Amino acid sequence: MSDTVTDQGASKRAILDHLKRHGPSDAVDLAKKLDITAMAVRQHLYALESEGLVSFKTAPPHGGRGRPSKLWQVEQPADAMFPDAHAELSVELIGNIREVFGERGLDKLIARRTEQQISSYRAALSSATSLKDKVKRLARLRADAGYMAEASADGDGFLMVENHCPVCRAAAACTGLCRQELQVFQAALGRDVVIKRTDHILAGARRCAYHIRQK
């Protein structure tokens, strides 16, 4: 393994990306998944910890024997390394719109954005022949928009996970942006589909997750 600054930076980013997508993990699992040594992973994790980008919690050892393991997780300052959709500008614009046009004006703007998203998503999903295909295409659209979205089978339906929210600060300043997501997904996937949000970043979860199934 090369010790160049570039390689080290790429390894740190790969670690952050994995933790962001998959949640807490120990150094051994990270090493296996990223195909680098556990020692190198630990060095990168401690460096990231010193920067305030990750932290760990102690967990019981596998099988109940041996030393406790450290489960590492991404901390909020690391969000700056992922797409943020110009967070400061978005929050400022929301404040200005609310001040000039009031809540009603802001609601109208959100409603217009919702209509545009529904139209765009419906067009992208129009040729899908199954719910599985629709959910995969929707996840791809969200991934392209910076949400680090993934879709997988889950029980009687599918799970779409958004591991990052590129508009998190804007959504915190204007909760209507989150409220309209379910409306957009419902309209895009069809009335014969049931969608339930099971995890929500603004509620303190590490991700947003949606369980999607046929009625």
PLY file of the C-alpha trace (Angstrom):
ply
format ascii 1.0
element vertex 215
property float x
property float y
property float z
element edge 214
property int vertex1
property int vertex2
end_header
0.00 0.00 0.00
1.36 3.42 -0.97
1.94 6.04 1.74
1.50 9.04 -0.53
-0.70 11.91 0.65
-3.05 11.26 -2.25
-3.52 7.60 -1.32
-4.03 8.49 2.33
-6.64 11.07 1.39
-8.44 8.57 -0.83
-8.43 5.98 1.96
-9.83 8.46 4.48
-12.55 9.44 2.04
-13.37 5.78 1.38
-13.69 5.18 5.13
-16.01 8.18 5.55
-18.05 7.13 2.55
-18.46 3.57 3.88
-19.47 4.76 7.36
-21.90 7.23 5.83
-23.53 4.56 3.69
-23.49 1.61 6.10
-23.42 3.08 9.58
-21.16 2.21 12.52
-18.39 -0.31 11.82
-15.20 -1.53 13.45
-11.71 -1.29 11.95
-11.51 -4.97 11.05
-14.75 -4.88 9.04
-13.68 -1.66 7.35
-10.35 -3.20 6.40
-12.07 -6.20 4.80
-14.55 -4.08 2.90
-11.98 -1.54 1.66
-9.16 -4.03 1.06
-6.56 -2.22 3.16
-4.85 -3.32 6.36
-6.59 -2.97 9.72
-3.56 -1.05 11.01
-3.88 1.49 8.20
-7.62 1.80 8.84
-7.01 2.49 12.54
-4.41 5.15 11.71
-6.86 6.87 9.36
-9.71 6.59 11.90
-7.63 8.21 14.65
-6.61 10.96 12.24
-10.25 11.52 11.30
-11.19 11.50 14.99
-8.64 14.24 15.70
-10.35 16.31 13.01
-13.75 15.76 14.63
-15.07 13.84 11.63
-15.64 10.46 13.32
-16.14 9.09 16.82
-16.50 5.64 18.33
-18.56 3.74 20.86
-17.34 0.64 22.65
-19.23 -2.55 21.82
-19.00 -6.08 23.30
-16.58 -8.37 21.41
-17.89 -10.81 18.81
-18.91 -14.06 20.47
-18.58 -12.52 23.93
-14.83 -13.15 24.16
-11.81 -10.95 23.77
-11.44 -7.20 23.99
-14.38 -4.86 23.32
-14.40 -3.45 19.81
-14.74 0.17 18.76
-17.65 0.95 16.47
-16.81 4.05 14.46
-19.40 6.46 13.10
-19.47 9.68 11.11
-20.00 12.94 12.98
-21.88 15.99 11.72
-18.77 18.05 10.76
-18.05 15.38 8.11
-21.18 16.49 6.23
-19.10 19.31 4.80
-17.22 16.67 2.77
-20.42 15.51 1.06
-22.75 17.39 -1.31
-24.47 20.27 0.50
-26.32 21.99 -2.37
-24.97 25.41 -1.34
-26.42 25.16 2.17
-25.72 28.68 3.36
-27.21 30.27 0.25
-30.30 28.05 0.47
-30.94 28.93 4.12
-30.45 32.62 3.39
-32.86 32.52 0.45
-35.49 30.71 2.51
-35.21 33.39 5.19
-35.53 36.17 2.61
-38.55 34.55 0.94
-40.26 34.08 4.31
-39.56 37.70 5.25
-40.75 39.20 1.95
-43.63 36.88 1.03
-44.56 35.28 4.34
-45.25 31.63 5.07
-47.97 31.52 2.42
-45.54 32.66 -0.25
-42.96 30.12 0.87
-45.60 27.37 0.79
-46.51 28.35 -2.79
-42.87 28.13 -3.83
-42.51 24.68 -2.25
-45.73 23.55 -3.95
-44.36 24.68 -7.31
-41.08 22.83 -6.70
-43.07 19.75 -5.75
-45.03 19.87 -9.01
-41.81 20.10 -11.01
-40.23 17.18 -9.16
-43.31 15.02 -9.64
-43.36 15.75 -13.36
-39.65 14.98 -13.70
-39.77 11.77 -11.67
-42.88 10.49 -13.41
-41.19 10.97 -16.77
-38.08 9.11 -15.59
-40.15 6.21 -14.21
-42.74 6.06 -16.99
-41.21 3.08 -18.83
-40.63 0.98 -15.67
-42.62 -2.25 -15.76
-42.40 -3.28 -12.09
-42.26 -1.71 -8.64
-38.71 -3.03 -8.27
-37.63 -1.18 -11.40
-39.42 2.00 -10.28
-37.76 1.99 -6.87
-34.32 1.38 -8.40
-34.81 4.24 -10.85
-36.04 6.54 -8.10
-33.00 5.69 -5.97
-30.75 6.44 -8.95
-32.42 9.85 -9.41
-31.90 10.65 -5.75
-28.29 9.44 -5.87
-27.63 11.73 -8.83
-29.04 14.60 -6.75
-26.49 13.96 -3.97
-28.55 11.89 -1.52
-26.26 8.82 -1.70
-29.43 6.78 -2.23
-29.60 3.00 -2.53
-32.47 0.53 -2.95
-32.78 -3.09 -1.87
-35.41 -5.78 -1.29
-36.88 -5.66 2.20
-39.46 -8.14 3.46
-42.69 -7.67 1.54
-41.36 -4.71 -0.41
-38.29 -2.56 -0.89
-36.14 -0.23 1.18
-34.83 3.01 -0.26
-32.12 4.57 1.88
-30.72 8.08 1.58
-27.40 8.09 3.41
-26.88 11.83 3.02
-29.11 14.88 2.78
-27.57 17.56 0.54
-30.28 20.04 1.59
-30.28 19.21 5.30
-29.69 22.76 6.54
-32.32 24.12 4.18
-34.76 21.42 5.26
-34.14 22.27 8.92
-34.95 25.91 8.14
-38.01 24.95 6.09
-39.63 21.67 7.14
-41.97 21.84 4.15
-39.09 20.59 2.00
-39.16 17.29 3.89
-42.94 17.06 4.03
-43.19 17.21 0.26
-40.76 14.31 -0.28
-43.35 11.67 0.58
-45.83 13.40 -1.72
-43.31 13.37 -4.56
-42.42 9.70 -4.05
-46.08 8.71 -3.83
-46.99 10.54 -7.02
-43.99 9.10 -8.86
-44.51 5.49 -7.78
-48.32 5.44 -8.02
-51.37 5.25 -5.78
-51.16 1.46 -5.56
-47.97 1.76 -3.50
-47.59 2.27 0.27
-44.62 4.37 1.41
-43.51 4.73 5.02
-40.57 6.77 6.24
-38.79 4.62 8.82
-35.72 6.80 9.52
-35.36 10.57 9.33
-32.14 12.57 9.49
-33.90 15.64 10.92
-35.25 13.45 13.74
-31.73 12.43 14.69
-31.23 9.31 12.54
-28.04 8.85 10.55
-30.05 8.45 7.35
-33.50 8.77 5.79
-35.13 5.46 4.90
-38.39 4.56 3.20
-40.16 1.20 3.14
-42.05 0.80 -0.12
-44.53 -1.97 -0.91
-47.43 -2.75 -3.17
-50.89 -2.31 -1.63
0 1
1 2
2 3
3 4
4 5
5 6
6 7
7 8
8 9
9 10
10 11
11 12
12 13
13 14
14 15
15 16
16 17
17 18
18 19
19 20
20 21
21 22
22 23
23 24
24 25
25 26
26 27
27 28
28 29
29 30
30 31
31 32
32 33
33 34
34 35
35 36
36 37
37 38
38 39
39 40
40 41
41 42
42 43
43 44
44 45
45 46
46 47
47 48
48 49
49 50
50 51
51 52
52 53
53 54
54 55
55 56
56 57
57 58
58 59
59 60
60 61
61 62
62 63
63 64
64 65
65 66
66 67
67 68
68 69
69 70
70 71
71 72
72 73
73 74
74 75
75 76
76 77
77 78
78 79
79 80
80 81
81 82
82 83
83 84
84 85
85 86
86 87
87 88
88 89
89 90
90 91
91 92
92 93
93 94
94 95
95 96
96 97
97 98
98 99
99 100
100 101
101 102
102 103
103 104
104 105
105 106
106 107
107 108
108 109
109 110
110 111
111 112
112 113
113 114
114 115
115 116
116 117
117 118
118 119
119 120
120 121
121 122
122 123
123 124
124 125
125 126
126 127
127 128
128 129
129 130
130 131
131 132
132 133
133 134
134 135
135 136
136 137
137 138
138 139
139 140
140 141
141 142
142 143
143 144
144 145
145 146
146 147
147 148
148 149
149 150
150 151
151 152
152 153
153 154
154 155
155 156
156 157
157 158
158 159
159 160
160 161
161 162
162 163
163 164
164 165
165 166
166 167
167 168
168 169
169 170
170 171
171 172
172 173
173 174
174 175
175 176
176 177
177 178
178 179
179 180
180 181
181 182
182 183
183 184
184 185
185 186
186 187
187 188
188 189
189 190
190 191
191 192
192 193
193 194
194 195
195 196
196 197
197 198
198 199
199 200
200 201
201 202
202 203
203 204
204 205
205 206
206 207
207 208
208 209
209 210
210 211
211 212
212 213
213 214
